[in-house]
Amino acid sequence: MGPVTGPLITAQALQVLLAEEVAGVTVLDVRYRLGGPPGAEEFRRGHVPGAAYVDLDRDLAGPAGPRGRHPLPRTEDLQRAMRAAGVSDGRPVVVLDDWSGHAAARAWWLLRFHGHTDVRVLDGAWPAWLAAGGPVEQGPTTVPAGDFTARPGGMPVVDVEGVPGVEVLVDARAPERYRGDVEPVDPVAGHVPGAVNVPTSSNLAADGRFRDATSLREVYAAVGATPGADVAAYCGSGVTAAHDVLAMEVAGVRAALWPGSWSEWVAEPGRPVATGATSGRP
């Protein structure tokens, strides 16, 4: 794909790349829904030709535990999974899902964090590919193994101990979960005291694609997340927070990801919890 000019790619641009075999591109399909059926079956029903299926729970997260429901995978495990999916150091990667980019953003972040510099998310996800008339392949796929070498440290990250010191802590969950009105997954409802809420739905336009950079800058500037600020994002378990990190990347704001997120925060009794619609830290 050449030098990366942004973290997103359109369906039309991906079609061009796939048609230009000399360009070489690895396509990863990360279909996933929280509490939904496995994405592998949907993948077999239809996918971008030549894509490899990546299982979020198995390949993009470690075992659930005190560090959260979707902690980062071990470096060697991620490297093994990405090589099996055909990822190589010198070969660009495009990631997609059928969940508005939420699972794809997790894969994008993990690859970027582990040193791959040419990774993009398909803007508009699988529906955009179909709407653009992209070809569809059915059945399982086998791809040549890649040579990706995982080198952690390529993107900022924050752990639970560092969260209290973050200047702008963005909660990517839906407003009702942020406020503590409902909590369908974790044992405690609410949010980290002082966190501000930018639900991932704020990142998307009506057509399911990401808002443009100018609009996203306005969305995040409204909560103090501006270029150069100390910003981190969290969600329930570190998956959808990557969607906010991706959106901020489009907006020119480099934000850290808190992989453990709320599921890690409430795993230890006694940590403070806030409820209601707060406006940020004093």
N, C-alpha and C positions, 0 to 999 in steps of 0.2 A: 504493500500500500504506500510505500514511501514514508517520508517523515510524518509523524502523527500531528495533525492540526487540531484535533479535538477528540474527546472520548466517545463520540457518536458517529454512526455511519447510516446513511439512508439505504432503503431496500434497493433502490435503483443503482446506487453506487456499488453495492455488494454484487448485484447481478453483473455489472461490468467487470468487476474483479474476478468473478468466477468464470466469466467467458474468456478472460485473458489468462490462460493457464500459466503463462510465463511468470505472472505476478506472484502466484503461490499464496494461498490464504487458508488458514485452518478455521473451520467453523465449529463452534461448540454450542450444542443445544442443551440448555439447562432448565427444562420445563419442570416447574415445581409449584405446588400450592400448599400453604400451611393447612394441614388437616385434610388435604385432598388426596385423590388417588395418585399413585406413582406416575411420573411423567414418561416413563419408558414406553408404556403402551401408546400414549399419544404420539410419541416420537415415531414409533413403528408405523402408525397410521399415515404419517406424512411429515416430511422434514426437508430442509434445504439439502439439495444433492451433495453428498460427500461429507455431511456434518457428522460429528460424533456426539453421542449422548453422554452427558455428565450428570450424575446423581448428586444433588446438593447435600443430602444427609450423609451419604457415603464418602463422597470425594471432596467436598468443600467445607467440611466441618469435622471436628473431633468428637469423641463421645461426650454426651451431656454429663454435667457434673457441677461442682461448685463454681466453675468458671462460666457457667451459663448453659443454655440449651443448644447453642451452636458455636462452641468455642473454635478458635482457629485450629485447623488440622496440623499435625506434625509436619515439619518441612519435608521430610523424606516421604511421607505419605502423599502430600500434594504433588511432589515431583513425580512420583510413580504414577499417580492418576493422570496427570497432565501429559506425561510421555505416552501413556496408553491411549490417550485421546488424540495423539498426533501433534501435540504442541512442541515446537522447536524454538530455540533462542532467536534465530534469524528469520523466522517466518511470522508474518502478521497474523493476528487472531481476531475473529469477530465472534461475539457471544450474543445469543438470543434466548428468549423464553416466550411463554404465552401468558405472562403475568406483568405486563406493562414495564418490563425491565427490572423488576425487583430481584429476582434470582440471578439474572444476567449481571446485574451490578455487583453482586457478591463475587461472582467469578472474575469480573473485570478487576475488582479491587484486590482480590487474592493474587492474581497474576501480576498486577502492577506492584503490589507490596513485595512480591517475591522476585522482582527484577526484570520482568518482561516489559519492554518499553513501547510495544506496538500492539495495543489491545483496544478494541472499540466495541461498543454495545449497539446492536441493531435498533435504531430509533423506531418506535412503534411496535416493536416485537413481532411475533409470528403473524398477527393480523395485518401488519404493514407489508410483510412479504407476500401474503396472499393477495392483498389489494393491489399490489404493484404487478401482479401477474407472474410472480416468480415461479420457476419450475419446482415441482414437488416430487420427491422420491419416497418410496414406501419400503417397509421391511427393515430388518436389522442392517447395520453397516460394519465393515471392518476397515480400519484406517491404518496406514503405516505408522509405526511407533516414532515418536519425536525424540529430540535430544535436550529438552528443556532442563536447565539447571536452576533450581530454586535458590535464590539469594535474598533472604529477608532484609527488609529495611528500605524498600523503594517508595513507600507511602507512610505518612505519619500514623501512629497508632497510640492509643492511650489505654491504660489499664484502670481497674477499679480504684486503686490507690491514688492515681493521678487525677481522677475525675473532679474532686473538690477544688482543684486549682485551675480548672479550665475556665477561661474568660467567658466564652459563649458556648453553652452546652445545648445542642439542638436535639429535641426529641422528635423522632420521625413518625411516631405512631399516630393513629387516628385521634382526633380531639377528645372523643369520649373515653378512650383509654388513658390519654395524658391526664385528663381531669380526674380520673379515678371513678367515673360513673359506672364503668363496667371493666371487668378484667377476665376475658375468656380463657386465658392460657396460664398466666402466672399466679402464684398464691396470694399476692398482695397487689392491691390497686393503687394507682397514683403515679407520681413521677419524682425524679430526683429534685430536691429543693433548688430553685433558681433556674431550672432548665426552661427553655423556651420551645414552643411547639411549632414545627413546620412539617405537617403531615405530607407524606410522599405524594398525595393527590395534588398538592400545590405545585409540584414540579411539572405537571402534565397539562397540555392543552386539551381542548375538547375532542380532538381526533386521536388522542392516546399517545401522541408524540411529545417529546420534551418541549417546554417553552423555550423561546430563544434566549440568548445570553443576557440581553438587556432586561427582559422580564424577570429572569431568575435572579439577576443582581438586585432588582427591586424587592423581590420576595425575601431574600436573605438579608439585605441591608435593613429591612424593617425590624429585624430581631438582633441587629448588631453584628451579623456575620458578614464582614467586609474583607476585601483583600488585605492581608497583613495581620488581621486579628487572630487571636488564639481561639480556634474553633474546633469542636469535636461533635460528633453525631452518635446517637444511640437509638435503639428501638426496643423490641422485646428481647431479641436474642442475637442481634448483630447482622441480620440479613437485610431487612428493609432499610436500615440506617445507611447501608452502602448506596442506596438510591439517592438519599440526600447528599452524600459525599460526591456522587457522580454529578448531580445537578449543580452543586457548588463548584465542581471542577469546570463545568460548562460556563459558569458565571465568573470564573477567574478567582475563586476563593479556594485555597488549599485547606482542607479540613481533615482532622484525624478521625479514625473510626474507633469506637469502643466496642470490641468484639463481644464481650460478655453481656453488655447492655443491662436492661432492667432485670432479666432473669438472673444475672450475677449479683446485682445490687441487693435484691430481696432474698438471696440465698443465705445471707448472714443476718440473723435477727438483730434488731437494734439500730440498723442504719436508718437515718431519717427519711421520711416519706412526706411528700406534699400532695395535696389534692386541690381541685378547683383550677380556675384559669388564671394562673399567675403570669406576670409579665417579664420575668427575668430576675437576675440576681441584683441585689441592692448595690 
